[in-house]
Amino acid sequence: MDTVFILSLIFLVGLGILWLYTLIDALKSEFKDGTNKIVWLIVIFILGPIGSILYIFISKKQKIVQE
């Protein structure tokens, strides 16, 4: 098999895992504002990996901290 194909496949699987992780995290998390969860789910679905990266960096400030 071609090396570029294998590396591309590994990259795409990694993006899929990132997308799935952020989707599950958004579903399980509690947010300060009730509409934030719906907005983040829409952003993750529509923007895919870019939405996942945005979620990781921006949503921390919007979540309710569980103790």
C-alpha positions in Angstrom: 0.0 0.0 0.0 1.0 3.5 -0.6 2.5 5.4 2.4 0.5 8.6 1.6 -2.7 6.5 1.7 -1.9 4.9 5.0 -1.0 8.3 6.6 -4.1 9.9 5.2 -6.2 7.0 6.6 -4.6 7.4 10.1 -5.2 11.2 9.9 -8.9 10.7 9.0 -9.5 8.1 11.7 -7.9 10.5 14.2 -10.3 13.3 13.1 -13.2 10.9 13.4 -12.2 10.0 16.9 -11.8 13.6 17.8 -15.2 14.4 16.4 -16.8 11.5 18.3 -15.1 12.5 21.6 -16.3 16.1 21.4 -19.8 15.1 20.4 -20.0 12.8 23.4 -18.5 15.4 25.7 -20.9 18.0 24.6 -23.9 15.7 25.2 -22.7 14.8 28.7 -21.6 18.3 29.8 -23.7 20.9 31.6 -23.5 24.4 30.4 -24.2 27.7 32.2 -26.7 28.7 29.5 -29.2 26.1 28.4 -28.9 26.9 24.7 -25.1 26.5 24.6 -25.4 22.7 24.4 -27.6 22.9 21.4 -25.4 25.5 19.7 -22.3 23.4 20.3 -23.9 20.3 19.0 -24.9 22.1 15.8 -21.4 23.6 15.4 -19.8 20.2 15.9 -22.1 18.6 13.4 -21.8 21.3 10.7 -18.2 22.2 11.0 -16.9 18.7 11.8 -13.2 18.6 12.9 -13.0 22.4 12.9 -16.1 22.6 15.1 -14.5 20.0 17.4 -11.3 22.0 17.8 -13.3 25.2 18.5 -15.3 23.3 21.1 -12.2 22.1 22.9 -10.8 25.6 23.2 -13.9 27.7 23.7 -16.4 25.6 25.7 -14.3 25.3 28.8 -15.4 28.7 30.0 -19.0 27.9 29.3 -19.3 24.6 31.2 -20.5 24.2 34.8 -17.6 22.7 36.9 -18.6 19.4 38.5 -17.0 18.8 41.9 
